Amino acid sequence: MKWLRNSIEVFIYELKCALLDEGVVVFFVIVPLLYPVLYAYLYSNENVREVATLAIDNCNTQLSREFLRRADATGDIEIVGHCAEMEEAKELINQHQAYCIIYIPKDFEKNIVEFRQSTVELYADMGSIMYYKGVLSGCTEVSLDMNNEIKAQRLPGATEEQISTFQYPIKYEYVPLTNTQSGFATFIIPGVLMMIIQQTMILGVGMMAGEEREKNRRHEAQPHIIGKNPVEMLFGKASAIFLIYVLVATYVACIVPVLFNLAHIWHWQTLLAFMLPYVLSCTFFSIIISAFAHDRESFIIMFVFVSIPLLFASGISWPGSNVPTFWKGFSWLFPSTFGVNGFVRISEMGATLNDVQHELSALWIQIVAYGIIAYLVCKRTYGKHLWE
Amino acid sequence: MSSISQVYEISKREVKRLAARPIYTFCMVIAPVAAFLFFTTLMGEGLPTELPAGVVDEDNTSVTREVIRNLDAFQQTNIIEHFPDVASARKAIQQGKIYSFYYIPKGTTRDAISGKQPTVSFYTTGSYLVAGSLAYRDMKMMSELAAAGIGRETLYAKGYTEDQAMAVLQPIKMEMHAINNPLINYSVYLSNILLPGVLMLLIMQVTIYAIYVELKEETSKEWLDLAGNDIVKALIGKLLPHVVIWFIMGIFCFSILYEWWKFPLHSGIGPMLLALLMLINAALGFGIFLCGMLPSLRWALSLATLWGVLSFPISGFSFPQIAFPAPLKALSWLFPLRNYYLIYVDQALNGRPMYYSWINWAVMIAFLGLPIMVLGRLKKFLLEYHYTH
């Protein structure tokens, strides 16, 4: 059982290295602890409510005032001012006092009375798409209600059902399946959580490898390496990282969603059976990537920026079906692509292992492939110690 | 030696250093170019099209098949599969095959003709928010059209003209004007900030690295010597080549955004180039500030990383700041990218006169003042501190 003893020795040494190095602790502990909290707090309102909107009421009749009153009453819109004309409203938008305009033309009520279609014009500053969505959905809601009432007046004596059938010979119903409030936190945070696991691990492991290489160059003794073969090195190293990240993943994937009330309708067995391969795949992957670490710090500046493209390539934001083939292939190299999609579906949709088969198989393929490459990396890095 | 020649000597030394290490080539050229190309090719469509959707058509009549054909013809919807029942379609969503499906129950056509007002439904997932909301838009529109189609037919039969029919069916209609981004191109929102944002992140980190690596390799005294121990000259000389390189990368970024993709540039390129220069300098200033505040490369880099990555959500280009908790609204002033984003909205997107965002320009200039606060400390570190391994 010499190999086991050797591996345990490496395991303990690596664990110490990681937890006593303040630079590594930042990535292994502080960032995973802090970042989810920051994100959850940032998006704690989930939705944009009460978008500041200006009203231009050129009609100024009871009907037009009613429209504006109801628009103001929706959760989406807050009418912050009335303007006499477009120029005045545009000036206020330039001054960032409001983001949208509801423009009611002069003949608004006249058209309705005379059985012509009436138009309400909406304008939105496109600095954010949420302004556009807010004013459009608020006003659409109001117009649907008012349309039904107008029709009811036009069909005197008709029952509500008759009016409704006239309006909608076929009714429709919208059933939002998951993230039913279209909340921003619910949408983006699960992806960010999986990204945090992978990226902090890559940075921390890279820093450890950089440290090792710096010590080598200074010819400092690294007793744990002497007399170990690459398999023992890999096994000890990987299990140290894996152990730390099982704890990190427990916090990030299980505690954070519960703490911040994000969707977590997973079956714990499913989550466990998915997260363990994810963490393992990340472990081998980060050991491979750490081969590029020449020194402690250069590694950080080379890999941090990758997080942002990776989050987009995972398909959580820009739909995965529309990621170009080349970038899709690129994204498949990273465990996070599968981690993000699997975790989102398990935690938000209650997907079973069968439902995430594709992602799970990909992770296991990565584990085998990256395990072998990680072994080769260890052989190259530590092999010579055996001969010396 | 005159100040100018001192600065020139230090710049020359820095150019050699930059050329000698592959890490600079990677972080200052390869990484930004790769990131720019990534985002612009990823979102080349502008708005995602042909999103995979499903159908459960239990009725299967010529009318429902027509509805499905029409839905499929919508730009954002691509019907890839017919499912026998709602349960299996839901499963397909769970498996990530589709983002939405449309359900037409048995007897819909018959009931519609006999005035029994049947109900169809559509299901979308909000977990993939962009895909889900685009699918929602198409399916809602299809449902409205299907209902209106039948309603119109009834009215035409009674002798109504098209205008009259629409006035009866939809007395009030909404007309939406998306100011300066009429096609609602998502890439306009995202790329305009993501690209300069990646640049900013790299600038902060490279600045810190370039300064601290002098400490680590014990060359900081030699560097300051060249400047006659004047930290201001030392920094200017060292970082001048950086500014030039970053500015060239920024111009490359702008040529992708405003030349290649022809994104809105209503202010003309002038104010945006100024904003770019401000962003570069703010990131440099922030980097120097962190170096002076934190006497360790790893801490300065870690904080820059945290700050840099947090810049993206907190700048509010995707989820707008009006919905942030108040403390974070206040905090966001301290992020160069947030101020850059507000300047961009006023300049490139809307072409407003510059004074409307004077406060953001002022904050950008203030970032340049940050290093002044730590010059003394930084000099002390560089002269006295010994890097501990």
Chai-1 contact restraints between the chains, C-beta under 6 A:
chainA,res_idxA,chainB,res_idxB,connection_type,confidence,min_distance_angstrom,max_distance_angstrom,comment,restraint_id
A,G23,B,R298,contact,1.0,0.0,6.0,A-B,restraint_1
A,V26,B,S302,contact,1.0,0.0,6.0,A-B,restraint_2
A,L42,B,P313,contact,1.0,0.0,6.0,A-B,restraint_3
A,L42,B,L328,contact,1.0,0.0,6.0,A-B,restraint_4
A,N45,B,A323,contact,1.0,0.0,6.0,A-B,restraint_5
A,V48,B,P320,contact,1.0,0.0,6.0,A-B,restraint_6
A,V48,B,A323,contact,1.0,0.0,6.0,A-B,restraint_7
A,N94,B,R352,contact,1.0,0.0,6.0,A-B,restraint_8
A,N94,B,Y356,contact,1.0,0.0,6.0,A-B,restraint_9
A,I112,B,P171,contact,1.0,0.0,6.0,A-B,restraint_10
A,F115,B,A167,contact,1.0,0.0,6.0,A-B,restraint_11
A,R116,B,A167,contact,1.0,0.0,6.0,A-B,restraint_12
A,Q117,B,M166,contact,1.0,0.0,6.0,A-B,restraint_13
A,Q117,B,A167,contact,1.0,0.0,6.0,A-B,restraint_14
A,Q117,B,K173,contact,1.0,0.0,6.0,A-B,restraint_15
A,S118,B,I172,contact,1.0,0.0,6.0,A-B,restraint_16
A,T119,B,K173,contact,1.0,0.0,6.0,A-B,restraint_17
A,T119,B,E175,contact,1.0,0.0,6.0,A-B,restraint_18
A,V120,B,M174,contact,1.0,0.0,6.0,A-B,restraint_19
A,E121,B,E175,contact,1.0,0.0,6.0,A-B,restraint_20
A,L122,B,M176,contact,1.0,0.0,6.0,A-B,restraint_21
A,Y123,B,H177,contact,1.0,0.0,6.0,A-B,restraint_22
A,Y123,B,I179,contact,1.0,0.0,6.0,A-B,restraint_23
A,A124,B,A178,contact,1.0,0.0,6.0,A-B,restraint_24
A,D125,B,I179,contact,1.0,0.0,6.0,A-B,restraint_25
A,M126,B,A178,contact,1.0,0.0,6.0,A-B,restraint_26
A,M126,B,I179,contact,1.0,0.0,6.0,A-B,restraint_27
A,M126,B,N180,contact,1.0,0.0,6.0,A-B,restraint_28
A,M126,B,N181,contact,1.0,0.0,6.0,A-B,restraint_29
A,G127,B,V345,contact,1.0,0.0,6.0,A-B,restraint_30
A,S128,B,P320,contact,1.0,0.0,6.0,A-B,restraint_31
A,M130,B,P320,contact,1.0,0.0,6.0,A-B,restraint_32
A,Y132,B,A178,contact,1.0,0.0,6.0,A-B,restraint_33
A,L136,B,M176,contact,1.0,0.0,6.0,A-B,restraint_34
A,C139,B,M174,contact,1.0,0.0,6.0,A-B,restraint_35
A,T140,B,M174,contact,1.0,0.0,6.0,A-B,restraint_36
A,S143,B,I172,contact,1.0,0.0,6.0,A-B,restraint_37
A,S143,B,M174,contact,1.0,0.0,6.0,A-B,restraint_38
A,M146,B,I172,contact,1.0,0.0,6.0,A-B,restraint_39
A,N147,B,Q170,contact,1.0,0.0,6.0,A-B,restraint_40
A,N147,B,P171,contact,1.0,0.0,6.0,A-B,restraint_41
A,N147,B,I172,contact,1.0,0.0,6.0,A-B,restraint_42
A,I150,B,P171,contact,1.0,0.0,6.0,A-B,restraint_43
A,T165,B,G115,contact,1.0,0.0,6.0,A-B,restraint_44
A,T165,B,Q117,contact,1.0,0.0,6.0,A-B,restraint_45
A,Y168,B,A147,contact,1.0,0.0,6.0,A-B,restraint_46
A,P169,B,A112,contact,1.0,0.0,6.0,A-B,restraint_47
A,P169,B,A147,contact,1.0,0.0,6.0,A-B,restraint_48
A,P169,B,I150,contact,1.0,0.0,6.0,A-B,restraint_49
A,P169,B,G151,contact,1.0,0.0,6.0,A-B,restraint_50
A,I170,B,A112,contact,1.0,0.0,6.0,A-B,restraint_51
A,I170,B,P118,contact,1.0,0.0,6.0,A-B,restraint_52
A,I170,B,V120,contact,1.0,0.0,6.0,A-B,restraint_53
A,I170,B,A146,contact,1.0,0.0,6.0,A-B,restraint_54
A,I170,B,A147,contact,1.0,0.0,6.0,A-B,restraint_55
A,K171,B,Q117,contact,1.0,0.0,6.0,A-B,restraint_56
A,K171,B,T119,contact,1.0,0.0,6.0,A-B,restraint_57
A,Y172,B,V120,contact,1.0,0.0,6.0,A-B,restraint_58
A,Y172,B,S143,contact,1.0,0.0,6.0,A-B,restraint_59
A,E173,B,T119,contact,1.0,0.0,6.0,A-B,restraint_60
A,E173,B,S121,contact,1.0,0.0,6.0,A-B,restraint_61
A,V175,B,S121,contact,1.0,0.0,6.0,A-B,restraint_62
A,V175,B,Y123,contact,1.0,0.0,6.0,A-B,restraint_63
A,P176,B,G126,contact,1.0,0.0,6.0,A-B,restraint_64
A,L177,B,Y123,contact,1.0,0.0,6.0,A-B,restraint_65
A,L177,B,T125,contact,1.0,0.0,6.0,A-B,restraint_66
A,T178,B,T125,contact,1.0,0.0,6.0,A-B,restraint_67
A,T178,B,G126,contact,1.0,0.0,6.0,A-B,restraint_68
A,T178,B,S127,contact,1.0,0.0,6.0,A-B,restraint_69
A,N179,B,G126,contact,1.0,0.0,6.0,A-B,restraint_70
A,N179,B,S127,contact,1.0,0.0,6.0,A-B,restraint_71
A,S182,B,G126,contact,1.0,0.0,6.0,A-B,restraint_72
A,F184,B,F319,contact,1.0,0.0,6.0,A-B,restraint_73
A,F187,B,L129,contact,1.0,0.0,6.0,A-B,restraint_74
A,E297,B,L297,contact,1.0,0.0,6.0,A-B,restraint_75
A,E297,B,L301,contact,1.0,0.0,6.0,A-B,restraint_76
A,S298,B,I23,contact,1.0,0.0,6.0,A-B,restraint_77
A,I300,B,L301,contact,1.0,0.0,6.0,A-B,restraint_78
A,I301,B,C27,contact,1.0,0.0,6.0,A-B,restraint_79
A,I301,B,Q205,contact,1.0,0.0,6.0,A-B,restraint_80
A,I301,B,Y209,contact,1.0,0.0,6.0,A-B,restraint_81
A,V304,B,T305,contact,1.0,0.0,6.0,A-B,restraint_82
A,F305,B,A31,contact,1.0,0.0,6.0,A-B,restraint_83
A,F305,B,V198,contact,1.0,0.0,6.0,A-B,restraint_84
A,F305,B,L201,contact,1.0,0.0,6.0,A-B,restraint_85
A,F305,B,L202,contact,1.0,0.0,6.0,A-B,restraint_86
A,P309,B,A35,contact,1.0,0.0,6.0,A-B,restraint_87
A,P309,B,F38,contact,1.0,0.0,6.0,A-B,restraint_88
A,W318,B,L42,contact,1.0,0.0,6.0,A-B,restraint_89
A,P319,B,P48,contact,1.0,0.0,6.0,A-B,restraint_90
A,P319,B,L51,contact,1.0,0.0,6.0,A-B,restraint_91
A,P319,B,A131,contact,1.0,0.0,6.0,A-B,restraint_92
A,S321,B,L51,contact,1.0,0.0,6.0,A-B,restraint_93
A,S321,B,P52,contact,1.0,0.0,6.0,A-B,restraint_94
A,N322,B,P48,contact,1.0,0.0,6.0,A-B,restraint_95
A,P324,B,T41,contact,1.0,0.0,6.0,A-B,restraint_96
A,W327,B,L42,contact,1.0,0.0,6.0,A-B,restraint_97
A,N341,B,G96,contact,1.0,0.0,6.0,A-B,restraint_98
A,V344,B,S127,contact,1.0,0.0,6.0,A-B,restraint_99
A,R345,B,Q94,contact,1.0,0.0,6.0,A-B,restraint_100
A,E348,B,S127,contact,1.0,0.0,6.0,A-B,restraint_101
A,M349,B,Q94,contact,1.0,0.0,6.0,A-B,restraint_102
A,A351,B,Q94,contact,1.0,0.0,6.0,A-B,restraint_103
A,D355,B,Q94,contact,1.0,0.0,6.0,A-B,restraint_104
A,D355,B,Q95,contact,1.0,0.0,6.0,A-B,restraint_105
